[in-house]
Amino acid sequence: MSRSTLNSQERRASLSLAAIFALRMLGLFMILPVFAIYAEGLQGVTPVTVGLAISAYGFSQAILQIPFGLLSDRFGRKPVIAFGLLLFAAGSVVAALATTIEGVIAGRLLQGSGAIAAAVMALAADLTRDTVRTRVMASIGASIGFAFLIALVAGPLLAGWVGVSGIFWLTAVLALAGIGVLYLAVPAPVRESVHAESEPVPAMFGKVLRDGQLLRMDAGIFILHMVLTAVFVAVPLLLRDTTGLVPSHHGLFYLGVMVCAIAIMVPAIIVGERRGLVLQLLRGAVLLLAVALLLIWSGREALWSVALAMVLFFAAFNILEASLPAIISRLAGPSVKGTAMGVYSSSHFLGAFVGGAAGGWLYSQAGAGAVLGFCAIMAALWFVLTLGLELPFSKPAAVPEEQAIS
């Protein structure tokens, strides 16, 4: 067997760990497109508390993700992952039973406290060889994107059938199913050890936090998920109240938008990689994100114009979501890669929290236009940050001197 080919254990580990990630993230993401509308029926609701309920999980995720990874080094991967999934399930039950917005916020915070990402990646490293580890990590990461796509469509459809409380109950069931997958399908590692290329190492935090290029990437993922969460505070209400699209049809709307967005994203990434235009693609996607946010608001009276703007928004989002992890993993050396990815992931979740909180406050003060305008400004700021970014691996290969002379 080739050293670059997955053996049976590695294939099983890749599929089962990706399934655990997808089951967990599916539950988190299904709430995004429906909660702003659902929350109107809860006691004590305001736009600010709606934003906090949408994003509260990001706060506890950002704080606890790296500690959970370090705890898995001491107490074992599977026990820590199972405990995290139990916390996630418990938070889902709290949110499902809540009749007030404060109860939902408490449930979302508890959901986020099951921060298992670093522990899952560490277990994946324990179960794979160095030569195939990057492929396994990529497949686990891809499961998150797949879960997001399914959730945007399934969330509105399920909300019309079982309600948002039903989605929370389903989320709890999915988390418990993840525990079943963990113990029935994930192989037991022969030994567990620290892998600097796939999990945080405390001694490396200083080096990572002093690297200007890595910090620009952390700022980028922070802004990207801040914008995403803030958008879902405003856009579901805009679709219902301004374009007249009934909530039961929002799932079909997002399905059409995402299919078109992926049709743009895939060839763009392929061309960017093949022609060494990774940096140009990154900057172009950030700029497109800002433009799309302005177009959503300027075309808000017509469903077709909002749909077109949302296609551009999600095309840019998908390009960035797919590109940023690959870029940061190549910028960081092997000795700091796991730590760099840990800080990057924490920045992602912190951005989600800030986006919900800021989006809710802005909506309460000045409506959807303020939310979208703020997001566009932050995307423009991100574009400015990319101007100082250097990606030497994206440059075309130099022509050998003997060929140049000839």
C-alpha positions as CSV (number, residue, x, y, z in Angstrom):
1,M,0.0,0.0,0.0
2,S,1.3,3.5,-0.9
3,R,2.3,5.7,2.0
4,S,-0.1,8.3,0.7
5,T,-3.1,5.9,0.6
6,L,-5.4,5.7,3.6
7,N,-5.5,2.3,5.3
8,S,-8.7,0.8,6.6
9,Q,-8.2,2.3,10.1
10,E,-7.4,5.7,8.8
11,R,-10.4,5.6,6.4
12,R,-12.7,4.6,9.3
13,A,-11.3,7.3,11.5
14,S,-11.7,9.9,8.9
15,L,-15.3,9.1,8.1
16,S,-16.4,8.6,11.7
17,L,-14.7,11.8,13.1
18,A,-16.1,13.8,10.2
19,A,-19.6,12.4,11.1
20,I,-19.2,13.5,14.7
21,F,-18.2,17.0,13.6
22,A,-21.1,17.2,11.0
23,L,-23.7,15.9,13.5
24,R,-22.7,18.6,16.0
25,M,-22.4,21.5,13.6
26,L,-25.6,20.6,11.8
27,G,-27.5,21.3,15.0
28,L,-25.7,24.6,15.6
29,F,-26.2,25.8,12.0
30,M,-29.9,24.9,11.6
31,I,-30.8,27.6,14.1
32,L,-29.2,30.4,12.1
33,P,-31.7,31.0,9.3
34,V,-34.8,30.7,11.5
35,F,-34.1,31.9,15.0
36,A,-34.7,35.7,14.5
37,I,-38.2,35.0,13.4
38,Y,-39.0,32.3,16.0
39,A,-37.7,34.4,18.9
40,E,-40.5,36.9,18.4
41,G,-42.8,34.6,20.4
42,L,-40.5,34.3,23.4
43,Q,-40.8,36.3,26.6
44,G,-38.4,39.2,27.1
45,V,-37.2,39.3,23.5
46,T,-35.4,42.3,22.0
47,P,-33.2,42.5,19.0
48,V,-30.2,42.6,21.3
49,T,-31.2,39.4,23.1
50,V,-32.0,37.7,19.8
51,G,-28.4,38.4,18.6
52,L,-27.0,37.1,21.9
53,A,-29.1,33.9,21.6
54,I,-27.9,33.3,18.1
55,S,-24.2,33.8,18.9
56,A,-23.9,32.9,22.6
57,Y,-22.4,29.5,21.7
58,G,-19.5,31.3,20.1
59,F,-18.4,32.9,23.4
60,S,-18.1,29.6,25.3
61,Q,-16.6,27.9,22.3
62,A,-13.9,30.6,21.9
63,I,-13.0,30.3,25.6
64,L,-13.1,26.6,26.1
65,Q,-11.9,25.1,22.8
66,I,-8.2,25.2,23.5
67,P,-8.6,24.1,27.2
68,F,-10.6,21.1,26.0
69,G,-7.8,20.1,23.7
70,L,-5.3,20.3,26.5
71,L,-7.5,18.3,28.8
72,S,-7.7,15.6,26.2
73,D,-3.9,15.2,26.5
74,R,-4.3,14.4,30.2
75,F,-7.6,12.5,30.5
76,G,-7.9,10.9,27.0
77,R,-9.5,11.9,23.8
78,K,-12.7,9.9,23.9
79,P,-13.8,10.8,27.4
80,V,-13.3,14.5,26.8
81,I,-15.1,14.4,23.4
82,A,-18.0,12.4,25.0
83,F,-18.2,14.9,27.9
84,G,-18.3,17.8,25.4
85,L,-21.1,16.1,23.4
86,L,-23.1,15.6,26.6
87,L,-22.7,19.3,27.4
88,F,-23.9,20.1,23.9
89,A,-26.9,17.8,24.3
90,A,-27.7,19.3,27.7
91,G,-27.6,22.8,26.3
92,S,-29.9,21.8,23.4
93,V,-32.4,20.4,26.0
94,V,-32.3,23.7,28.0
95,A,-32.9,25.7,24.8
96,A,-35.7,23.4,23.7
97,L,-37.5,23.8,27.1
98,A,-37.0,27.5,27.4
99,T,-40.0,29.9,27.2
100,T,-37.9,33.0,27.6
101,I,-35.1,34.4,25.5
102,E,-32.8,34.3,28.6
103,G,-33.4,30.5,28.8
104,V,-32.4,30.1,25.2
105,I,-29.2,32.2,25.7
106,A,-28.3,29.9,28.7
107,G,-28.9,26.8,26.5
108,R,-26.7,28.2,23.7
109,L,-23.9,29.0,26.2
110,L,-24.1,25.5,27.5
111,Q,-24.1,24.1,23.9
112,G,-20.9,26.0,23.1
113,S,-19.2,24.8,26.3
114,G,-18.9,21.4,24.6
115,A,-15.9,22.6,22.7
116,I,-14.5,19.4,21.2
117,A,-12.9,20.6,18.0
118,A,-9.3,20.5,19.2
119,A,-9.8,17.1,20.9
120,V,-11.3,15.7,17.7
121,M,-8.3,16.9,15.7
122,A,-5.9,15.4,18.3
123,L,-7.7,12.1,18.1
124,A,-7.5,12.2,14.3
125,A,-3.7,12.8,14.6
126,D,-3.4,9.8,17.0
127,L,-5.1,7.5,14.4
128,T,-3.2,8.6,11.2
129,R,0.3,8.6,9.8
130,D,2.1,11.8,9.0
131,T,1.8,11.2,5.2
132,V,-2.0,11.1,5.2
133,R,-2.8,13.4,8.1
134,T,-3.5,16.5,6.1
135,R,-6.0,14.7,3.9
136,V,-7.8,13.4,7.0
137,M,-7.9,16.8,8.5
138,A,-9.3,18.3,5.3
139,S,-12.1,15.7,5.1
140,I,-13.1,16.6,8.7
141,G,-13.1,20.3,7.8
142,A,-15.1,19.6,4.7
143,S,-17.8,18.0,6.8
144,I,-18.4,21.4,8.5
145,G,-19.1,23.0,5.1
146,F,-21.4,20.2,4.2
147,A,-23.3,20.5,7.5
148,F,-23.6,24.3,6.9
149,L,-25.1,23.7,3.4
150,I,-27.6,21.2,4.7
151,A,-28.5,23.3,7.7
152,L,-29.4,26.4,5.7
153,V,-32.0,24.4,3.8
154,A,-33.2,22.0,6.5
155,G,-33.5,24.7,9.3
156,P,-36.5,26.6,7.7
157,L,-38.1,23.4,6.6
158,L,-37.9,21.7,10.0
159,A,-39.0,24.9,11.8
160,G,-42.2,24.8,9.8
161,W,-42.7,21.2,10.7
162,V,-41.6,20.7,14.3
163,G,-40.8,24.3,15.3
164,V,-37.5,25.7,16.5
165,S,-37.9,23.9,19.9
166,G,-38.1,20.7,17.8
167,I,-34.9,21.6,16.1
168,F,-33.2,22.0,19.6
169,W,-34.6,18.5,20.5
170,L,-33.2,17.1,17.3
171,T,-29.9,18.7,18.0
172,A,-29.7,16.9,21.4
173,V,-30.4,13.6,19.6
174,L,-27.7,14.3,17.0
175,A,-25.2,15.0,19.8
176,L,-26.1,11.7,21.5
177,A,-25.7,10.0,18.2
178,G,-22.3,11.5,18.0
179,I,-21.3,9.7,21.2
180,G,-22.5,6.5,19.7
181,V,-20.4,7.0,16.6
182,L,-17.4,7.9,18.9
183,Y,-17.5,4.6,20.8
184,L,-18.9,2.3,18.1
185,A,-17.1,3.5,14.9
186,V,-14.0,5.5,15.9
187,P,-11.0,3.2,16.3
188,A,-9.1,3.2,19.7
189,P,-5.7,4.8,19.3
190,V,-2.7,2.7,20.2
191,R,-1.3,5.6,22.1
192,E,-2.1,9.3,22.6
193,S,0.6,11.9,22.3
194,V,0.9,15.6,21.6
195,H,1.0,16.5,17.9
196,A,2.4,20.0,17.4
197,E,1.1,20.0,13.8
198,S,-2.6,19.3,14.8
199,E,-3.2,20.5,18.3
200,P,-2.3,23.5,20.5
201,V,1.0,23.4,22.4
202,P,1.1,26.0,25.3
203,A,4.8,26.8,24.7
204,M,4.0,27.9,21.2
205,F,1.3,30.5,21.9
206,G,3.8,33.4,22.2
207,K,5.3,32.7,18.9
208,V,2.0,32.4,17.1
209,L,0.6,35.6,18.6
210,R,3.7,37.6,17.5
211,D,3.4,36.5,13.9
212,G,1.9,39.4,11.9
213,Q,0.9,37.2,9.0
214,L,-1.0,34.7,11.2
215,L,-2.7,37.5,13.1
216,R,-4.0,38.9,9.8
217,M,-5.5,35.5,9.1
218,D,-7.0,35.4,12.6
219,A,-8.5,38.8,12.1
220,G,-9.9,37.6,8.8
221,I,-11.8,34.6,10.2
222,F,-13.0,36.8,13.1
223,I,-14.5,39.3,10.7
224,L,-15.9,36.6,8.4
225,H,-17.9,34.9,11.1
226,M,-18.8,38.1,12.8
227,V,-20.4,39.2,9.5
228,L,-22.1,35.8,8.9
229,T,-23.8,35.8,12.4
230,A,-24.8,39.5,12.1
231,V,-26.3,38.9,8.7
232,F,-28.6,36.2,10.1
233,V,-29.9,38.6,12.8
234,A,-31.2,40.8,10.0
235,V,-31.7,38.9,6.7
236,P,-34.5,36.4,7.8
237,L,-36.6,39.4,9.0
238,L,-35.7,41.4,5.9
239,L,-36.8,38.5,3.7
240,R,-40.1,38.2,5.5
241,D,-41.0,41.8,6.1
242,T,-39.5,43.6,3.0
243,T,-39.6,41.0,0.2
244,G,-42.7,39.2,1.5
245,L,-41.2,35.8,1.4
246,V,-43.0,33.6,3.9
247,P,-40.7,31.8,6.4
248,S,-41.8,28.3,5.2
249,H,-40.2,29.1,1.8
250,H,-36.9,30.4,3.2
251,G,-35.3,26.9,3.0
252,L,-35.9,26.8,-0.8
253,F,-34.6,30.3,-1.1
254,Y,-31.3,29.3,0.6
255,L,-31.1,26.1,-1.4
256,G,-31.2,28.1,-4.7
257,V,-28.7,30.7,-3.4
258,M,-26.2,28.1,-2.2
259,V,-26.3,26.0,-5.4
260,C,-25.5,29.1,-7.4
261,A,-22.9,30.2,-5.0
262,I,-21.1,26.9,-5.1
263,A,-21.2,27.0,-8.9
264,I,-19.2,30.2,-8.6
265,M,-16.9,29.2,-5.8
266,V,-15.6,25.8,-7.1
267,P,-14.1,27.1,-10.4
268,A,-12.8,30.2,-8.7
269,I,-10.8,28.2,-6.2
270,I,-9.5,25.8,-8.9
271,V,-8.3,28.7,-11.1
272,G,-6.8,30.5,-8.2
273,E,-4.8,27.4,-7.1
274,R,-3.6,26.4,-10.6
275,R,-2.5,29.9,-11.6
276,G,-0.9,30.9,-8.3
277,L,-3.5,33.6,-7.7
278,V,-4.4,32.6,-4.1
279,L,-3.7,36.0,-2.7
280,Q,-5.6,37.8,-5.5
281,L,-8.6,35.4,-5.0
282,L,-8.6,36.1,-1.3
283,R,-8.6,39.9,-1.8
284,G,-11.3,39.6,-4.5
285,A,-13.5,37.5,-2.3
286,V,-13.2,39.9,0.6
287,L,-14.1,42.8,-1.7
288,L,-17.0,40.9,-3.2
289,L,-18.3,40.2,0.4
290,A,-18.4,44.0,1.1
291,V,-20.2,44.7,-2.2
292,A,-22.7,42.0,-1.7
293,L,-23.6,43.3,1.7
294,L,-24.4,46.7,0.3
295,L,-26.4,45.1,-2.6
296,I,-28.6,43.2,-0.2
297,W,-29.7,46.4,1.4
298,S,-29.9,48.5,-1.8
299,G,-32.1,45.8,-3.5
300,R,-34.2,44.9,-0.5
301,E,-37.5,45.7,-2.1
302,A,-37.3,42.9,-4.7
303,L,-36.8,39.2,-3.9
304,W,-34.8,38.6,-7.1
305,S,-32.2,41.4,-6.3
306,V,-31.8,40.1,-2.7
307,A,-31.3,36.6,-4.1
308,L,-28.6,37.8,-6.5
309,A,-26.9,39.7,-3.7
310,M,-27.0,36.6,-1.4
311,V,-25.5,34.5,-4.2
312,L,-22.6,36.9,-4.3
313,F,-22.4,36.9,-0.5
314,F,-22.3,33.2,-0.2
315,A,-19.9,32.8,-3.1
316,A,-17.5,35.1,-1.4
317,F,-18.1,33.4,2.0
318,N,-17.6,29.9,0.6
319,I,-14.4,30.9,-1.1
320,L,-13.0,32.4,2.1
321,E,-14.2,29.6,4.3
322,A,-12.5,27.0,2.1
323,S,-9.3,29.0,1.5
324,L,-8.4,30.5,4.9
325,P,-7.7,27.2,6.7
326,A,-5.5,26.0,3.9
327,I,-3.6,29.3,3.8
328,I,-3.0,29.4,7.6
329,S,-1.8,25.8,7.7
330,R,0.8,26.6,5.0
331,L,1.9,29.9,6.6
332,A,2.5,28.2,10.0
333,G,5.5,25.9,10.4
334,P,5.0,22.3,11.6
335,S,6.1,23.1,15.1
336,V,3.3,25.8,15.5
337,K,0.7,24.6,13.1
338,G,-1.6,23.1,15.7
339,T,-1.3,26.1,17.9
340,A,-1.9,28.5,15.0
341,M,-5.1,26.5,14.0
342,G,-6.3,26.6,17.6
343,V,-6.0,30.4,17.8
344,Y,-7.6,30.7,14.4
345,S,-10.5,28.5,15.5
346,S,-11.0,30.5,18.7
347,S,-11.0,33.7,16.6
348,H,-13.7,32.1,14.4
349,F,-16.0,31.5,17.4
350,L,-15.3,34.8,19.0
351,G,-16.2,36.5,15.8
352,A,-19.5,34.6,15.7
353,F,-20.3,35.9,19.3
354,V,-19.4,39.5,18.6
355,G,-21.4,39.4,15.3
356,G,-24.6,38.3,17.0
357,A,-24.2,40.8,19.9
358,A,-23.3,43.7,17.6
359,G,-25.9,42.8,15.0
360,G,-28.6,42.6,17.6
361,W,-27.7,46.0,19.1
362,L,-27.4,47.7,15.7
363,Y,-30.8,46.2,14.6
364,S,-32.4,47.6,17.7
365,Q,-31.0,51.1,17.1
366,A,-31.4,51.5,13.3
367,G,-32.7,48.4,11.7
368,A,-31.3,46.0,9.1
369,G,-29.5,48.7,7.1
370,A,-27.3,49.5,10.0
371,V,-26.4,45.8,10.4
372,L,-25.5,45.4,6.7
373,G,-23.6,48.7,6.6
374,F,-21.5,47.8,9.6
375,C,-20.7,44.4,8.1
376,A,-19.7,46.0,4.8
377,I,-17.4,48.4,6.7
378,M,-15.8,45.5,8.5
379,A,-15.3,43.6,5.2
380,A,-13.6,46.7,3.8
381,L,-11.3,46.9,6.8
382,W,-10.4,43.3,6.2
383,F,-9.6,44.1,2.6
384,V,-7.1,46.7,3.9
385,L,-5.5,44.1,6.2
386,T,-5.0,41.8,3.2
387,L,-2.9,44.4,1.5
388,G,-0.1,43.6,4.0
389,L,-0.5,39.9,3.6
390,E,2.3,37.9,2.0
391,L,1.8,34.4,0.6
392,P,5.1,33.3,-1.0
393,F,3.7,29.9,-1.9
394,S,1.1,31.5,-4.2
395,K,3.7,33.0,-6.5
396,P,4.4,31.4,-9.8
397,A,7.4,29.2,-9.8
398,A,10.6,30.9,-10.9
399,V,12.1,30.0,-14.2
400,P,15.4,28.1,-13.8
401,E,18.4,30.3,-14.7
402,E,19.6,28.0,-17.5
403,Q,16.1,28.1,-19.1
404,A,16.0,31.9,-18.9
405,I,19.4,32.2,-20.6
406,S,18.4,29.8,-23.4
